[in-house]
C-alpha cells in the first residue's frame, strides 16, 4: 500500500528510454518535492528493466513512458501489475490519441499525464495516485469524453446492472475518492466499500478502478 502522510516516503520508479528525460525528471522532482515525501528509488529505460526494477525495488508508484525500445509501456504496466497488483502506475508521455488512451485504460493504469505538465502538477499527481486516486491530464480527459460520446450513441446504460448503492460508491471512486473517503461520505466502513467495489468490478467485467471510472464517464456523457 502507498504510505500515509507522516510515514515513509512514496517510493517512485521512473521509466523512460531517454537518459536526458530521466535525469530531468529526477532534477525536477528533487527540486519540487522537498518535504513532499517522494523518493526516486530507481530508473529504467526498457520494458525488461522496468519489470525487473519494479520486482526488486517494489515502488509505490511507477512513472512510465509509453514508447520503449523493447516494447511499450503498456507491456510493462501489465507485467508489473500482474506481479505487484498494489503498485500504482502513472503514464507520463508526449503522445495522446484515441487508440493509446483506450489501451492505457485496458492495462489498468491509474493515471495518464502529458509531459507538458508543470513540475508542481506532476508532484501532486504522484501524491494523488499513491493515495489511491485515478488521474487524467485535462486534455486527456477531454479526449476520453469525446471517445465516449462518439461510441455511446443511444446504447444501453452500462451501469444498469448495478444496485443504487453500488452506483453511489462508483460515482465517488470515479471522482477520485479513496475507499476510506467514499465510506465516510456514505456512512459505510472501508471494508464495506471494498466489498461493493468487488461486486461492481464483477458485474462490469473489469478489474481496475480506472476501467470502472471510465464506464461511469460513459454513462454521464
C-alpha positions as CSV (number, residue, x, y, z in Angstrom):
1,X,0.0,0.0,0.0
2,X,1.1,3.6,-0.5
3,X,2.5,5.4,2.5
4,X,0.3,7.7,4.5
5,X,1.2,11.2,5.5
6,X,3.9,11.2,8.1
7,X,5.1,7.7,7.2
8,X,7.8,6.6,4.8
9,X,8.3,8.4,1.6
10,X,6.4,7.5,-1.6
11,X,8.8,5.2,-3.5
12,X,9.0,6.2,-7.2
13,X,10.4,4.3,-10.2
14,X,11.0,6.4,-13.3
15,X,10.8,4.6,-16.7
16,X,11.8,6.4,-19.9
17,X,14.2,5.4,-22.7
18,X,15.7,8.9,-22.7
19,X,18.6,9.4,-20.3
20,X,18.0,13.2,-20.6
21,X,14.4,12.9,-19.7
22,X,15.1,10.6,-16.7
23,X,17.8,12.9,-15.4
24,X,15.5,15.9,-16.0
25,X,12.6,14.3,-14.1
26,X,15.0,13.4,-11.2
27,X,16.2,17.0,-11.0
28,X,12.6,18.5,-11.3
29,X,11.2,16.1,-8.6
30,X,14.2,16.7,-6.3
31,X,13.7,20.4,-6.5
32,X,9.9,20.4,-6.3
33,X,9.3,17.6,-3.9
34,X,11.4,18.6,-1.0
35,X,9.3,17.8,2.1
36,X,6.6,16.2,-0.1
37,X,7.7,12.6,0.8
38,X,8.6,11.4,-2.7
39,X,11.8,9.4,-3.2
40,X,13.1,8.2,-6.6
41,X,14.3,4.7,-5.8
42,X,15.3,3.7,-9.3
43,X,15.3,4.3,-13.1
44,X,14.7,2.1,-16.1
45,X,14.9,2.5,-19.9
46,X,13.2,-0.6,-21.2
47,X,10.2,-2.9,-20.6
48,X,12.5,-5.7,-19.3
49,X,14.5,-3.4,-16.9
50,X,11.3,-1.8,-15.7
51,X,9.7,-5.1,-14.8
52,X,12.9,-6.2,-13.1
53,X,13.4,-3.0,-11.2
54,X,9.8,-3.0,-10.0
55,X,10.1,-6.5,-8.7
56,X,13.4,-5.7,-7.0
57,X,12.6,-2.2,-5.6
58,X,8.8,-2.6,-5.1
59,X,8.0,1.0,-5.7
60,X,4.7,2.6,-4.6
61,X,4.4,4.4,-8.0
62,X,5.9,3.7,-11.4
63,X,6.1,6.8,-13.7
64,X,6.1,5.2,-17.1
65,X,6.6,6.3,-20.7
66,X,4.7,4.6,-23.5
67,X,7.4,4.3,-26.1
68,X,10.2,2.0,-25.0
69,X,12.9,0.2,-27.1
70,X,11.8,-3.4,-26.5
71,X,8.0,-2.9,-26.4
72,X,5.6,-0.4,-24.9
73,X,4.8,1.0,-21.5
74,X,1.5,-1.0,-21.8
75,X,3.5,-4.2,-21.8
76,X,5.5,-3.1,-18.8
77,X,2.3,-1.9,-17.0
78,X,0.6,-5.3,-17.5
79,X,3.6,-7.3,-16.3
80,X,4.3,-5.0,-13.3
81,X,0.6,-5.1,-12.1
82,X,0.4,-8.9,-12.6
83,X,3.3,-9.3,-10.2
84,X,2.6,-6.4,-7.8
85,X,-1.1,-5.5,-8.0
86,X,-0.7,-2.9,-5.2
87,X,1.8,-0.9,-7.3
88,X,0.3,2.3,-8.9
89,X,1.2,3.1,-12.5
90,X,1.2,6.6,-13.9
91,X,1.8,7.1,-17.6
92,X,3.8,10.3,-18.5
93,X,4.0,10.7,-22.2
94,X,4.2,13.3,-25.0
95,X,1.7,11.2,-27.1
96,X,-2.1,11.2,-26.9
97,X,-4.5,9.6,-29.3
98,X,-7.7,7.5,-29.1
99,X,-6.0,4.1,-29.5
100,X,-3.4,4.9,-26.9
101,X,-6.0,6.1,-24.4
102,X,-8.1,3.0,-24.9
103,X,-5.0,0.8,-24.4
104,X,-4.0,2.7,-21.3
105,X,-7.4,2.1,-19.7
106,X,-7.3,-1.5,-20.6
107,X,-3.9,-2.1,-19.0
108,X,-5.3,-1.0,-15.6
109,X,-3.1,2.1,-15.3
110,X,-4.0,4.6,-12.6
111,X,-3.2,7.8,-14.4
112,X,-2.2,9.3,-17.8
113,X,-0.4,12.6,-18.0
114,X,1.2,14.6,-20.8
115,X,4.9,15.7,-20.4
116,X,3.7,19.4,-20.8
117,X,2.5,19.2,-17.2
118,X,4.3,21.6,-14.8
119,X,6.5,20.3,-12.0
120,X,4.0,21.1,-9.2
121,X,1.2,19.3,-11.1
122,X,3.4,16.3,-11.6
123,X,4.3,16.1,-7.9
124,X,0.7,16.4,-6.9
125,X,-0.4,13.8,-9.4
126,X,2.2,11.3,-8.0
127,X,0.9,12.0,-4.5
128,X,-2.7,11.6,-5.6
129,X,-2.0,8.3,-7.4
130,X,-0.1,7.0,-4.4
131,X,-3.1,7.9,-2.2
132,X,-5.4,5.7,-4.4
133,X,-6.8,8.3,-6.8
134,X,-7.0,8.0,-10.6
135,X,-5.5,10.9,-12.5
136,X,-6.1,12.1,-16.1
137,X,-4.5,15.1,-17.7
138,X,-7.2,17.7,-18.6
139,X,-6.5,17.3,-22.3
140,X,-6.7,13.5,-21.9
141,X,-10.0,13.8,-20.1
142,X,-11.4,15.8,-23.0
143,X,-10.3,13.1,-25.4
144,X,-11.8,10.3,-23.3
145,X,-15.1,12.1,-23.2
146,X,-15.1,12.6,-27.0
147,X,-14.4,8.9,-27.4
148,X,-17.3,8.1,-25.1
149,X,-19.7,10.4,-26.8
150,X,-18.7,9.0,-30.2
151,X,-19.2,5.4,-29.2
152,X,-22.1,5.6,-26.7
153,X,-24.8,6.7,-29.1
154,X,-28.2,5.7,-27.7
155,X,-27.0,2.4,-26.4
156,X,-28.0,0.9,-23.0
157,X,-26.8,2.3,-19.7
158,X,-23.6,0.3,-18.9
159,X,-24.3,0.7,-15.2
160,X,-27.8,-0.6,-15.3
161,X,-26.6,-3.9,-13.7
162,X,-25.5,-2.1,-10.6
163,X,-27.6,-1.5,-7.5
164,X,-28.3,2.1,-6.4
165,X,-25.7,1.8,-3.6
166,X,-23.1,0.3,-5.9
167,X,-23.7,3.2,-8.3
168,X,-23.1,5.7,-5.5
169,X,-19.9,4.0,-4.5
170,X,-18.7,4.0,-8.1
171,X,-19.6,7.7,-8.5
172,X,-17.3,8.6,-5.6
173,X,-14.5,6.4,-6.8
174,X,-14.8,7.9,-10.3
175,X,-14.4,11.3,-8.7
176,X,-11.1,10.2,-7.3
177,X,-12.1,9.3,-3.7
178,X,-10.3,6.6,-1.8
179,X,-12.2,3.7,-0.3
180,X,-12.0,5.4,3.1
181,X,-13.2,8.7,1.8
182,X,-16.1,7.1,-0.1
183,X,-17.0,5.2,3.1
184,X,-17.1,8.5,5.1
185,X,-19.3,10.1,2.5
186,X,-21.8,7.2,2.5
187,X,-21.5,6.3,6.2
188,X,-20.1,2.9,5.3
189,X,-17.0,1.1,6.6
190,X,-13.9,1.0,4.3
191,X,-14.3,-2.8,4.2
192,X,-18.0,-2.4,3.0
193,X,-16.9,-0.1,0.3
194,X,-14.3,-2.6,-0.8
195,X,-16.9,-5.3,-0.9
196,X,-19.2,-3.1,-3.0
197,X,-16.3,-2.4,-5.4
198,X,-15.6,-6.1,-5.8
199,X,-19.2,-6.6,-6.8
200,X,-19.0,-3.6,-9.2
201,X,-15.9,-5.0,-10.9
202,X,-17.5,-8.4,-11.3
203,X,-20.7,-7.0,-12.8
204,X,-18.9,-4.7,-15.2
205,X,-16.3,-7.3,-16.1
206,X,-13.4,-5.0,-15.2
207,X,-10.5,-5.5,-12.8
208,X,-9.3,-1.9,-12.1
209,X,-10.8,1.3,-10.7
210,X,-9.8,3.3,-13.7
211,X,-11.7,1.0,-16.0
212,X,-14.8,1.2,-13.9
213,X,-14.5,5.0,-13.7
214,X,-14.4,5.2,-17.5
215,X,-17.6,3.2,-17.7
216,X,-19.1,5.7,-15.3
217,X,-17.9,8.5,-17.5
218,X,-19.7,6.9,-20.4
219,X,-23.0,7.0,-18.5
220,X,-22.5,10.7,-17.7
221,X,-21.6,11.7,-21.2
